[in-house]
């Protein structure tokens, strides 16, 4: 402690003030670090959401194509004209979607924990991109040997795999935890509501078409279609429309209004609502009518229209989520930049103030020190001059004494003011006395100085 105190005392005034400033700046620096760390965490959070959105795109394409492939594969079983050509084209589209999925997986799959370890922790070990693609290749290779039931089962397994991968992407990308209402409700639409709707629409289309082909609907079929119609309206259509409308209403409350969101989403939503309502009403009419007046092809066409509208809405909403996330990230980056600039200005002001205080204190002290040094130099010169004069005087006295000694003469002085006599040393010797000072009360007093 003594060494520390002694060290501090030996510091210059400017160094002491600088050290004090550092101790005052340290808490502010810690607070700035925590603040910037928080902003960076929010940026990383939004960046992961964008990754999840990117990963979901090829999965959503597969969710659209696989049920269509199932319908075409079932048609091919009856050797309908043109079915095999359409089926081959659809398989090429699915192959391209899987290639896109594997490319996305290679780029960001590790960040979203689409790894053996990450999937195993959540009991999803099978849902790697290359493993699901292998399931598709096996299905495609065995398609010609499968009956209708086996085709439906294989396609259902593949669809469930894609849905599980969408769920994993949402869980690992923070989409499910989005903090802003506008992007959260759009996320609910793209990650949960629409994929569920699209899968259910495919299931209802296939079931309804088979029921129509079978002739008169059984009570069990009517009841099942009634349940499907209710689920499609309440669990899917109403939920999707409500979430999208909430996102539109809340858009102005976060980072400013998104013009593209307000322009593109309502049109896509209206198209979806219209198409979905038409298909739901058709399903309700189908289960209520005494006689079937709807063909299977018309029913499937209505379902396709509803599914296509849902995928268009998904695509628009997914792109708008990216825009909202970009706006959020830009806001955080601007806030971080502003905070760093304000901190830099505050630091510069603090350093300038300390410099000013240091100069106001050290300036006069420096001037006084310079004056003292100048006075000391002058005094040293004066002392040196005096010593030189004394040396000259002693040298003159010595020379005078030597001259008197050589000449055999002496000298004396009488100070009239003090009445003091002063004899030279030679004068004492000439009179046979030791060198001393002669004091006399009267001028010319012949009394010799007292002997030593």
N, C-alpha and C positions, 0 to 999 in steps of 0.2 A: 504493500500500500504506500509505503514511504517512497519507494522508487517511482511509482506511478505519479504521486503528488509532485515529486521533484522534477520528473519529466515534463509534467504539465506546466509547472512554473517556468521551466526553461524555454517553453515555446514562445514564438513571437505572437504579438497581438493578433495579426491576421490569421495565423495558424490556429489560435484558440477560437476565434470567431468562426473559422471554417469548420472546426471540429464540432462546435456547438450546433452549427447549421446542419451538419450531417446527422446528428442525433435527433434533431427536430424533423428532418426529412424522412428518416427511417420508418416511422409509423405510417406516414402518408404513402410511402413506397409499398409497404405491405398491403395497405388498403387498395392501392391501384392494382397491385398484382392479383389480389383476390377478385377485384372487379373485372379485370381483363380475362382472368381465368374463367369466370362465369360466362362472359360473352363468348369466349371461344368454345365453351361447352355447348352453348345454345347453337352456335354455328355448326358444330359437329353433329348435334341432334338433328338439325334441319337437313344437313348433308346426308345423313343416314336415311332420312325419310325419302329424299330424292332417289337414293339407291333402291329403296324398296319399291318405289313407283316404277323405276326402270326395270327391275326384275319382274314385276308383275305383268308387264306389257306382253311378252311372248307367251306367258301363261294364260293370259286372257284370250289371246289368239287361239291357243289350243283348246280352251274352253268353248270357243265358238265352233271350231272345226270338227272336233271329235264327235259330238252328237250328229252333225251333218254327215260325217263319214258312216256312222251307224245306220242312218236312214238309207243311205246309198248302198251299203253292204247288204241290208235286208232286201232292198229292191233287186240287187244282183242275184239273190237266191231264186227269184222267180224269172230270171233271165229277161227282164224288161229291156226293151230297145234303148240303147244309149246309156244304160246304167253303168256298164263297165267302163266306158270312156269317162264319164263324170266321176266315177269312183277313183280312177287312176289319177285324174287331175287333183281331186281332193287329197289323195295320199301325197302327192308332190307338195301341196301347200302345207300339209302337216309336217313333212320332212323339213321343209324350209323353216317352219316355226320352231322345230326342235333344234335346228342348227343355230338359229338366233338365240334360243334359250341357252344353249351351251356356250355361245360366245359371251353372253351377259354373265353367265355363271363363272366363266374364266376370269372376267374382269372384276366383278364385285361379289362373287359368291362367298369368298372367304370373309369379307367384311360383314356379311349377313349370316354368317355361321352355317352356310350350306357346305359343311365339312363333315367328315365321319364323326369327329368328336362332338361338334355342335349339334348335329342331328340326333346322335345317340343320347345326349342328355335329356332330350325331349321325346324319346321313344319314336323317332322319325327316321331311323337309319336307312330305310329303303328309299327315301325321297331325295336322292341325288339326281341331278339332271340326266346323267348318262344311264342311270338305272331305269328311270322312267322312260327314257328314249328306247332302251332295250325292250321294255314291255311293249312299247308301240311296234317295234320291229317284229317282235314275236307274234303280235296280233295280226300285223299285216301279212306275215308269212303264212300263218295258219288260217287266214280268213276263208279261203276256199273250202276248208274241211269242217267249218263250224256251222252248226244249225242256228236258228234264230235265237234260242235261249242262251247258247254259249256266246254268240255275238253280243247280245245285250249285257251279259255278265262281264265280258272282257272290256267292253267300252265303259261300263259303269266303274270298274276298278280303275281304269285309266283316268276317268273324270275325277274320281275321288283322290287319286294321286295328285292331279293338278290343283284341286281345291286345297289339299293339305299343304302343297308348296306355296300357294298364295297365302295361306294362314301363317306359315313359318316366315315368309318374307315380311308380312305385316308385323309379326311379333318382334322380329329381330331388327327391324328398321325404324322403330319408334312411331310408325304410322298410327298404331293403336293408341299411342300416348300423346298425340298432337295437342299442343296447349291452346291453340286459337280456334275459336268456334267456326269460323268460315272454312278453314282448311280441315278441321276435325270432321265436320259434317260431310264435306266432299269425300274425305277419306272413308267415312262410314259407307258412303254410296259406292265407291270403287272397290273397297277391300272386302266389304261384307254384304251389303244389300244387293248390288247388281250381280256378283257371281252366284249368289244364292238364287236370285231370280232367273238367271240364265240357265242354271242347271234344272230348276223346277220347270221352266218353260219347255225344255227339251224332253223332260220326263212326261209332262202332260201331253205334249204333242204326240209322242209315240203311243202313249196309252189311249188317247182319244182316237187317233187314227186307226189303231187296231180294233177298238170297240166299234167304230163306224163300219169297218170292213166286216165285222162279225155279224152284222145285221141289227136286229132289235136289241136295244140296250137292256141288260139285266138290272134288277134293283141294286145289286152290289156295284155295278159299273156306274149307275146314276149317282149313288151315294158317294162313291170315290171321286167322280167328276165334280160333285158339289163341294167336297172338301178341297179339291185342288183349286176350284174357282175362288173359294173364300181365302185360301192361303195366298194365291196370286194377288188378290186385291188388298187384303189387310196386311199381310206380312211382307209383301214385296212392293206392290205399286204404291200403297199409301206411305210406307216407310221411305221408299226412294224419293217420292215427291216431297215428303215432309223434310227430309234431310237436305235435299237440294235447295228447297225454298229457304230453309234456315241459313244455309251457307250464303245465299244471295242477300238475305236481310242483314246478316252479320258482317258482310264484306266491308262496309264503310267503317267499322269499328277497329280495324286492324291494318295499320300501315297504309291506309288510303284505299280508295275504291279501285278495283281492277276493271278497267273498261272491257277487256276481252271476256272476263267472267260474266259481266252483266249483259254482254252482247251475244255470246255463243251458247251459254248454258241454258237460258230459258227456251230458245228454239229447239235445242236437242231434247230438253225435258218435255216440251209440248208434243213433240213427235213421238217420244216414247210413251207418254201417257195415253195419247190417242190410239196407238197401235196396241198397247197392252190392254186398254179398255175394250177394244174391239175383240181381241182374242178371249178375254175373260167373259165378255157378254156372250160370245159364241159358245164357250164352254158351258156357261149357265143355261143357255137355250138348249144346248145338246142334251143336258141331263134333265131338263124340264119337259121337252117336247114329247108328245105321244108317239109321233112318227118321225123318223129321221129324214130330214130334208137337206142335210149337209153332206157333201162328199168328203171322203178322206183327204183328197188332194187340196180341196178348198180349206179344210181345217189345218192341214200342214202349212199351207201358204200363209194363212193368218198367223200361225205360230212363228214362221220364219220372219215375217214382218216385225213381229213383236221382239224377237230375239235380235234382229239386225238393229232395230231402234235402240235396244238396250246396250248393244255394243258401241253404237255411235255415241250414245250418252256417256258410256264409260270412257271412251277415247277422249271426248271433249273434257270431261271432268278430270281425267288423269292429267291432261296437259295443263289445265287450270290449277291443279294442285302444285305442279312444278312452278307455275308463275307466282303463286302465292308464297311458295317456299323461297323463290328467288327474291321476292320483295322483302320477305322477313330477313333473309340473310344480308341483303343490301342494307337494311335498316340497322342490323347489328354491326355490320362492318363500319357504317357511317358513325354509329355511336362509339365504337371502339376508337376510330380515328379522331373523332372530336375529343374524346376523353384523353387520348395521348397528347393531342395538341394543347388542350387546356393545362394538362399536367406539365408539359414542356414550358408553356408560357409562365406558369406559376413558379416552376423551378428557375427559369431565367430571371424572373422578377426577384425571387429570393436571393439568387446569387448576386444580382445587381445591387440589391439593398445591402447585403453583407459587404460587398465591395465598397459601397459608399460609406458605410459605418466604419469599415476598416481604414479607409483613407481619411475620414474625418478625425479618427483617433490617432492613427499613425502619422498623418501629415504633420500636425503641430509638433509631435514628439520627434519626428525626423528633423524638422527645422531647428528645434531646440538642441538636438544632439549635434547638428551641424554647427550651430553657433558656439556650443561648448567646445567642440573640436577646434574651431577657429580661435577661440579665446585661449584654449590650452596651447595651441601652436604658437600664438603670440607670446604667451607667458614663458613657454620653453625657450623661445628666441631671446626674450628679455633676460632670462636666467643665464642663458649661454653667453649673452653679451656682457652681463655683469661678471661672470666668471672670467671672461676674457680680459675685462678691465682690471679685475683684481690680480690676475696673473701678470698683466702688464705693469701694474703698480708694484707688485713684489719684485719683478724683474728690475724696474727702475731703482727701487730702494737698494736692491742687491748691488746694482752697478754703482750707485752713489757711495754705498759703504765701501766697496772695493776701491773706488777712486780716491776717497778720503784716506783709506789705509795706505794706498800707494804714495799719496802726496804727503802723508803725515799731518793732515789737518783735520779739524773737527768742525762741527757746526752745531748751532743751538737755535731754538726758537722761543720767543716769549709771547704768550697770548695775553694781550692787554685786557681782554674781556674777562678771562678766567684767572688771570695772573698765574698761568702755568708756564714753567720752563720745560723745554724738551731738548735734551742733548742727544747727539748722534752717538753711536757706539764708539766710534774712533775718538770722540771728544772725551768720553769716559776713560778710555785707555790712556790718552795723552796725560790725563790728570791722575792716573793711577787708581781709578775706581772701576768697580764692576759695572756693566751696563745697567742703567736704571733711569727712571724719570726723576727730574729735579723739580721739586715744588718749593716755591718761595712765596712769602707774603708780600715782599717789597720788590719793586723793579730793581734789577741790578744787584740783588742780594747775592753777595759772594759766597754764601754758604754752599759748600759742596753737598751733593746728595748723600744721604745716609749710606754707610757701608752695608753690604749684604750680610 
